[in-house]
Amino acid sequence: MIDDEQKTISGRGGAITLVLAGGSVWRSTEQGVFQRARGDAYTPWHDWRESDGTPLALVKAGILAANPHNTQPWAFRVTEDRIALYADRSRHLGSFDPYRREMYLGLGCVLENMMQAAGPNGYSVSLTVVPGELKLVQPSDGMALVAELKLDPAQVAPSTLHEAIERRHTQRGPYRNVQLEAAQRSGLLAQVEDERIGVRLFEEREERERFGALVVRATRAIIEDDVMVADSERWFRHSRRDIDEYRDGPTLDAAGLSPAMTALAKMLPRPDAETNHRYWLNATEKVQVPTAPALGLILVDDLYDIEQTLAAGRTWQRMHLWATTQGLAMQPLNQPVERVDREAELGGDPAARRDLEALLPGEHRRPTFAFRVGIAKTDGWPSPRRSVADTLLSDGSILSGERMA
């Protein structure tokens, strides 16, 4: 659900007739019906280069990273030669992420963006992460130190992945019926730089259908879980007013709908949580899974090891940045692994884990991230972001973890 995994509103056409009357013109203005992804909440995508040559430039790149449900669970402490990254534990997904595994995947994405921004801004970086194990019982507030980046002056080194940061967006609409080329496949796999991380692509029709059926089953299980639905729904930003106020969460603009369907969805009242998530199931089953020419998994040796989780997040971010440079679209489809965590939390039948193991016979590593990749039929749109100023820690913050040497 990185950045990105929106509970999309799809399939409203055909069954809906919209009668424009009375307050419709007012509502179209209030909702920004004909203005997609505009306003202060999107400014970080446009001004991220204004601090080039300073440590803040790395943070501005970091906040544009993929992250679960656009919760943006990060905070920073910045000095002239050091950046500390913290997990903001209040920005969690509850039953969607009981181990905070997806939170740390997103923080890995942040680290990768900052690492990619270092060279172009004249820095070399020594990265140190806080090791540990993700546990079921997690605090729901305060800050936890995740990693420190020690900065040293270096010759400016341009990077094509750095240039792609502002263009990387999750694309949730239909993909074209075009298979990956050999160079695209090898290029994606080449982004794996940690021996503990693996990537498996599924491109043959039969294996894609098996994988896709697993994703749909997991999505259906999620929408039948009232607690998961509630934990997801509280982040959804339907109105422009909510977007301007919170500057986070999934939005209609980034949901992968056509321009006409986006405008229609904005005109209508916000659906209830159950209806909203059934639209998500419909989009998953009818659009996202069947149109994907390739599905994939990122694998780790230990599903709840913090260092490996951060490394997996870095791998996803690097893959997505590289794909962006090649005109490829990507989207997380993490529902099966989210169900693994939820079933472990409940202590019930581990159906999702069993399904994933059947998909990978003989594989000792475990999936931590599922995705699709291809060529999108429509453009991707950015998600809102909080400003850098809103993510910088003051001395009064409640912190967990000591500064590293």
Buried (B, 14 or more C-beta within 10 A) or exposed (E): BBBBBBBBBBBBEEEEEEEEEEEEEEBBEEBBBEEBBEEEBBBBBEEBBEBBEBBBBBBBBBBBBBBBBBBBBBBBBBEEEBBBBBBBBBBBBBBBBBBBBBBBBBBBBBBBBBBBBBBBBBBEBEBEBBEBEBEEEBBEEBBBBBBBBBBEEEEEEEBEBBBBBBEBBBBBBBBEEEEBEEEBBEBBBEBBEBEBBBBBBBBEEEBBBBBBBBBBBBBBBBBEBEEBBEBBBEBBBBBBEBBBEBBBBBBBBBBBBBEEBBBBBBBBEBBEBEEBBBBBBBBBBBBBBBBBBBBBBBBBEBBBBBBBBBBBBBBBBBBBBBBBBBEBBBBBBBBBBBBBBBBBBEEEEBBBBEBBBEBBEEBEBBBBBBBBBBBBBBEBBBBBBBBBEEBBBEEEEEBEBEEEE
